[in-house]
Amino acid sequence: MVVVDPDFVRLMRRLRQEHGMSFRDLAKKAYFSRSYLCEVENGKKPPSLHLAKALDVCLNAEGQLTRLVTAGPDDQEREFPFRSAASGDCPDRDVEAWLTRSTWPAQLGGSTPVSASQWAQVATMLYDVFVRSRPPLLRLGPDRYANPSQRERNLTPFAAEATMQGRTPRVECRAVSRQQAPSDVAALLSLDLGDTVVLRENRYLVDGQPVQLGHTYLPTSVVGTSTLATELNLGPGGTFAALERLGYRTARIREQVTTRFPTRDEAEALKLPPGVPVIVLLHASYDNDGFPFEATRYILRSDAMAVQYVAQVAA
């Protein structure tokens, strides 16, 4: 049985108003639905101990709300570690660790059943991510490679489509190395298993927020010792402009789209909240002779991006 002090509702309302936060603002920060928070503050639903702890962090209440909620032995929840020995008494750092999913696999895969309120939190968070209206950045499919104006302005396909949608793009090349091509990439590039390729690892941001990762694989026979194989910064136009300077212009593409949950490294790089899957888009570029000269595995945030294709249908 959960026992809630009547002062909980009054304190929650006062703290929320003092911070100038709407229910929508608080829902985004605490990862509970706006309607549920509204019902709790209006006394229509009781708060869980987990909600009290989340609100303490979001409203800088220093444990005041948690002390007003008492759970009996049968109602103790297996809590997420908002405070831990590793992070001391800094709740913000602990919340950041929770948001990057680092603790979720252990929590959901443990021997103790996950509480109903935790599953409810996951459900409300997924509703907020996938149902609530949020304008995604559209990835424009084949059109992004066939836009002459982007060549004139020396824009990458990502920069061109983001700018067209009123967003501010930025691309970070995080590493350039030589690696063995993964089997699916080797097949796309008509390489033998074990062949070496140049791997360029990029992170793509719009309005300062990471929305996409890209691992670009380039045959060594294509890039040789050019800047594509040695430099992080390729200058205006990025990878595709550098490939065109080597004589490789995209005439045809092949793309395969799947979905899955992110790895821990992907979740951290994209700053994903728990429970959000990613879109995996495996792309290959071909020249006019059908030669595959580039393959990229894109990892897209499913809550921030959408893939759009428009194709002519023959009569």
C-alpha angles and dihedrals in degrees: 000000000000116000117201124194112230088233090068094081094046093047093046091052093046094049093046092050093045089056091048091235126153120212088257091055092048093046091055092049099042098036094232123119119268092234092053093050090049092051091048093051091047091051094245094118131027119241121242121232088249092055091049091054092047092050091048088059097042094046097038089238095151094224097312094124094043091055089058093059121069123186123199122228093269092050100048109129125215093245128212110245103258086159124033140166090249094056099036115208098332106118094184091060091048092050089051089055090050093049092054090060093238093134100038102084091055093044095049095039098048127111095251114083115251110249123250092244091055091053088047089053091052090049094050091046091052089049090053091048100046107023106035111086112261120158107237126208106254118227101209102212117215093357091071090067097043102054112117093191091063090057090049090052093041092237126153115237089253093050092046096052094042092050091047088055093051095256131128111239131202130175124202120196102207101181145358118202145145115253141162109267115251112246096254091048092047089054092050092049094043091241130145118252109271095026114142123242135179110254120205115190115203136178119204123208134186120196088353095303123112112241105160145023124206131196107192118196118200125184112242088228088063103044102028108171095331124130088271088070098040115024133071093202113057096177127227115001095019124216099348094048089050090050091050089053086058091051100262114123122172112251099158136013136200120203133181120192125202136153135224141145115281126254116246092258091050092049091051094046092049094039090232121182115230119284098023114128125210132232112235114205117185109199133186130185125211130191126224091279092053094254113151107225103163140027128185132187107209121197109200129190104243091208094053107033140047131192117229126191127183117185135175113245115212116237 
